[in-house]
Amino acid sequence: MLPRLSPAYRLHLFCTGMRLGEALRLRLNDLDLTAGTLRVPACKFSPERTLPLHPSAVRALEGYRRVRLRLDPLGELFFVDLRGRPLSTSYLNDTFRKITRGIAGNGARPRPRWPDFRHSFASRLVAKWSRQAEPVAHHLLFLSRYLGHKSFRET
């Protein structure tokens, strides 16, 4: 019997500020456990980038990777379903609804959405930086690159 993959592992990915599509395209070799980084391949809207991960995210993704390798040891994609197949959007949306059931929306939307994690990630960083002595502006270019924006204006 294959172990169940907890939906909580998927939430750890959003502490990186990645887009859902970027996460679905990740390959096993994109996670560097030694360096504690995640390589996000280039896509039509973003250049390739390497993201530093918090140690708790590294541990969670390492645990997921161990389970995932038992599902499909020869596959390349990082995130797969219980049969070792690439995750579908409908599967992810169903999992997301289960995880966020009971969480009230914050603003104009009644429920959280996938992009809300990415936006919250960025907003919290900017808020943290605004409480520091250094000017926020020099951090914003870093944030723009970290999020995979082609130009600073998109941030």
C-alpha positions in Angstrom: 0.0 0.0 0.0 1.4 3.4 -1.0 1.4 6.1 1.7 -1.1 9.0 1.4 0.3 12.3 0.4 -0.9 15.0 2.8 -2.4 18.1 1.3 -0.3 20.1 3.8 2.9 19.3 1.7 1.4 21.3 -1.1 0.9 24.3 1.1 4.6 24.4 1.9 5.2 25.2 -1.7 3.4 28.5 -1.4 5.8 29.9 1.1 8.1 30.2 -1.9 5.8 32.7 -3.7 5.6 30.5 -6.8 2.8 30.4 -9.3 0.7 27.2 -9.5 1.8 26.5 -13.0 5.5 26.8 -12.0 4.9 24.3 -9.2 3.3 21.8 -11.6 6.3 21.9 -13.9 8.9 21.3 -11.2 11.1 18.3 -11.6 12.8 16.3 -8.9 16.2 17.7 -9.7 14.9 21.3 -9.2 15.1 20.8 -5.4 18.6 21.1 -4.0 18.5 19.8 -0.5 22.1 20.6 0.3 21.8 24.3 -0.8 18.2 24.6 0.5 17.1 26.0 -2.8 14.5 25.4 -5.5 15.2 26.1 -9.2 12.1 27.4 -11.0 12.5 26.8 -14.7 11.8 29.6 -17.1 8.3 29.9 -18.6 6.8 32.4 -21.0 6.2 35.0 -18.3 9.2 34.4 -16.0 12.9 33.9 -16.3 14.6 31.0 -14.6 15.3 31.7 -11.0 16.6 29.9 -7.9 14.7 30.4 -4.7 16.2 30.1 -1.2 13.9 28.0 1.1 13.2 28.2 4.8 14.6 25.1 6.6 11.0 24.1 7.5 10.1 24.2 3.8 13.2 22.1 2.9 12.2 19.5 5.5 8.6 19.4 4.2 9.6 19.1 0.6 12.3 16.5 1.5 9.7 14.4 3.2 7.3 14.7 0.3 10.1 13.8 -2.1 10.8 10.6 -0.2 7.2 9.6 -0.4 6.9 10.7 -4.0 9.9 8.6 -5.1 8.1 5.5 -3.8 5.1 6.3 -6.0 7.1 6.7 -9.2 10.9 6.2 -8.8 11.6 6.7 -12.5 9.4 9.8 -13.1 10.8 13.3 -13.3 8.0 15.5 -12.1 8.1 16.6 -8.5 4.4 16.7 -7.7 2.4 13.6 -8.7 -0.9 12.0 -7.7 -1.2 8.7 -5.7 -0.6 6.7 -8.9 2.5 8.6 -9.9 0.8 10.7 -12.6 1.2 14.5 -13.0 -1.2 16.4 -10.8 -4.2 17.8 -12.6 -5.7 21.2 -12.1 -9.0 19.6 -10.9 -7.2 17.5 -8.3 -5.3 20.5 -7.0 -8.5 22.6 -6.9 -10.3 19.9 -5.0 -7.4 19.6 -2.5 -7.3 23.4 -2.2 -11.0 23.5 -1.4 -10.6 20.9 1.3 -7.6 22.7 2.9 -9.3 26.1 2.9 -12.8 25.0 3.9 -14.0 27.2 6.6 -11.5 30.0 5.9 -13.3 33.3 5.2 -12.1 35.4 2.4 -10.3 38.7 3.2 -11.8 41.4 1.0 -14.0 41.1 -2.1 -13.8 37.3 -2.5 -15.8 34.9 -0.4 -13.0 32.2 -0.3 -9.2 32.1 -0.7 -7.8 31.5 -4.1 -4.4 30.0 -5.2 -2.9 33.4 -6.1 -3.9 34.7 -2.7 -1.0 32.7 -1.2 1.4 34.3 -3.6 0.0 37.8 -3.0 0.1 37.4 0.8 3.7 36.2 0.6 4.7 39.4 -1.3 2.6 41.7 0.9 4.0 40.3 4.1 7.5 40.8 2.9 6.8 44.4 1.9 5.2 45.0 5.3 8.1 43.5 7.1 10.6 45.6 5.1 8.6 48.8 5.8 9.2 48.3 9.6 12.9 48.2 9.1 15.3 51.1 9.1 16.5 50.6 5.5 14.4 52.0 2.6 11.9 49.6 1.1 12.8 50.5 -2.5 16.0 48.5 -2.7 14.2 45.4 -1.5 11.5 45.7 -4.2 13.8 44.8 -7.1 14.8 41.6 -5.2 11.1 40.8 -4.7 10.4 41.4 -8.4 13.1 38.9 -9.4 12.1 36.4 -6.7 8.5 36.4 -7.9 9.7 35.9 -11.5 8.5 39.2 -12.9 10.1 40.2 -16.2 10.0 43.8 -15.3 9.9 45.8 -12.1 6.5 47.4 -13.1 4.8 44.0 -12.7 5.6 44.0 -9.0 
